[in-house]
């Protein structure tokens, strides 16, 4: 009788593991428009955490990659002398959707601005996108929520 009970417990536990839901984040799940804010930091110009509203558009490229489009015209938020240095315009970063751990996926990629590549990294969790554009001396961190 004890062996039968043990076998039933083993089978129940095995079925629970086998039939558990897959919580992998896919590029298709990430696609959409995210509304939020950008934090801009330029240490050489003594700009720290300049916050501004913005939105990012995430588009599925294939089963592993997404494109993240963001307007980085930062010139409108600073004085005219700095405007030329901080106008990157509309940019699109291609990012690999990394492994999912506890429902959170990592993002790694790059963006090309004026023939130069810059790293882009971040994470996605449910409906929240948190991505950083490391543009040389300028760092732009965007955090937004898909509605």
C-alpha positions as CSV (number, residue, x, y, z in Angstrom):
1,X,0.0,0.0,0.0
2,X,2.9,2.4,0.8
3,X,4.4,1.7,-2.6
4,X,1.2,2.5,-4.4
5,X,0.9,5.8,-2.6
6,X,4.5,6.6,-3.4
7,X,4.0,5.8,-7.1
8,X,0.8,8.0,-7.2
9,X,2.8,10.9,-5.6
10,X,5.6,10.5,-8.1
11,X,3.2,10.5,-11.0
12,X,1.3,13.5,-9.7
13,X,4.5,15.5,-9.2
14,X,5.9,14.5,-12.7
15,X,2.6,15.5,-14.4
16,X,2.7,18.9,-12.6
17,X,6.2,19.6,-14.0
18,X,5.5,18.3,-17.5
19,X,2.2,20.2,-17.9
20,X,3.4,23.5,-16.3
21,X,3.0,26.6,-18.4
22,X,5.9,28.0,-20.5
23,X,6.7,31.5,-19.3
24,X,9.1,32.3,-22.1
25,X,8.8,35.9,-23.3
26,X,8.5,36.0,-27.1
27,X,9.1,39.0,-29.4
28,X,5.4,38.9,-30.4
29,X,4.4,39.4,-26.8
30,X,6.6,42.4,-26.5
31,X,5.3,44.2,-29.6
32,X,3.4,47.4,-29.0
33,X,3.7,51.0,-28.0
34,X,5.1,51.8,-24.6
35,X,4.4,55.2,-22.9
36,X,6.8,56.4,-20.2
37,X,9.7,58.7,-19.5
38,X,13.3,59.0,-20.6
39,X,16.1,59.9,-18.1
40,X,19.0,61.6,-19.9
41,X,22.5,61.9,-18.3
42,X,25.4,63.8,-19.8
43,X,28.1,64.0,-17.1
44,X,30.5,66.2,-19.2
45,X,27.8,68.8,-19.5
46,X,26.6,68.4,-15.9
47,X,23.2,67.2,-17.1
48,X,22.0,64.5,-14.6
49,X,18.6,62.8,-14.8
50,X,16.9,65.2,-17.2
51,X,13.4,63.6,-17.4
52,X,11.1,63.9,-20.3
53,X,8.0,62.1,-21.5
54,X,8.3,59.8,-24.6
55,X,7.1,56.6,-26.1
56,X,8.8,53.6,-27.7
57,X,7.5,51.3,-30.3
58,X,8.6,47.6,-30.2
59,X,8.2,45.6,-33.4
60,X,8.8,41.8,-33.8
61,X,11.6,41.2,-36.4
62,X,11.6,37.4,-36.1
63,X,11.4,34.7,-33.3
64,X,14.5,36.1,-31.6
65,X,14.8,39.8,-32.3
66,X,12.7,43.0,-31.8
67,X,13.2,46.5,-33.1
68,X,12.9,49.3,-30.5
69,X,12.1,52.7,-32.1
70,X,12.5,55.8,-30.0
71,X,12.7,59.6,-30.7
72,X,16.0,60.9,-29.3
73,X,15.6,64.5,-30.3
74,X,16.8,65.7,-26.9
75,X,17.6,69.2,-28.3
76,X,14.1,70.5,-27.4
77,X,14.7,70.0,-23.7
78,X,18.0,71.9,-23.4
79,X,19.3,75.4,-24.2
80,X,20.2,76.2,-27.8
81,X,24.0,75.9,-27.3
82,X,23.6,72.2,-26.4
83,X,20.9,71.5,-28.9
84,X,23.2,70.4,-31.7
85,X,25.0,67.9,-29.5
86,X,21.8,66.3,-28.2
87,X,19.7,65.8,-31.4
88,X,20.0,62.1,-32.3
89,X,16.6,62.1,-34.0
90,X,14.5,59.0,-34.5
91,X,16.5,55.8,-33.8
92,X,15.8,52.1,-34.0
93,X,17.7,49.5,-32.1
94,X,17.7,45.9,-33.0
95,X,17.8,43.7,-29.8
96,X,18.0,40.0,-29.1
97,X,15.4,38.8,-26.7
98,X,17.4,36.8,-24.2
99,X,16.4,34.1,-21.8
100,X,13.4,34.5,-19.6
101,X,14.0,34.2,-15.8
102,X,10.9,34.6,-13.6
103,X,8.9,36.1,-16.5
104,X,11.6,38.8,-17.2
105,X,13.4,38.8,-20.5
106,X,16.8,40.4,-21.1
107,X,17.4,42.6,-24.2
108,X,20.8,43.1,-25.9
109,X,21.5,44.9,-29.1
110,X,22.8,48.1,-30.7
111,X,21.8,51.2,-32.5
112,X,23.7,52.9,-35.3
113,X,23.9,56.7,-35.3
114,X,26.0,58.6,-37.8
115,X,27.7,55.3,-38.9
116,X,28.7,54.5,-35.3
117,X,27.3,51.6,-33.3
118,X,26.3,52.1,-29.6
119,X,25.1,49.4,-27.2
120,X,21.5,49.0,-26.1
121,X,20.5,46.8,-23.2
122,X,17.5,46.4,-21.0
123,X,14.7,44.1,-19.8
124,X,11.1,43.4,-20.4
125,X,8.7,42.2,-17.6
126,X,5.0,41.6,-18.4
127,X,4.0,45.0,-19.9
128,X,7.0,47.1,-18.8
129,X,10.0,47.9,-21.0
130,X,13.2,49.3,-19.4
131,X,15.9,50.0,-21.9
132,X,19.2,51.9,-21.9
133,X,20.9,53.5,-24.9
134,X,24.6,54.1,-24.1
135,X,25.4,56.8,-26.7
136,X,29.0,57.6,-25.8
137,X,28.9,60.4,-23.3
138,X,25.1,60.5,-23.3
139,X,23.1,57.8,-21.5
140,X,19.3,57.6,-22.2
141,X,17.2,55.3,-20.0
142,X,13.6,54.7,-21.1
143,X,11.0,53.1,-19.0
144,X,7.5,52.6,-20.2
145,X,4.4,50.6,-20.0
146,X,2.4,49.1,-22.8
147,X,-1.3,50.1,-22.7
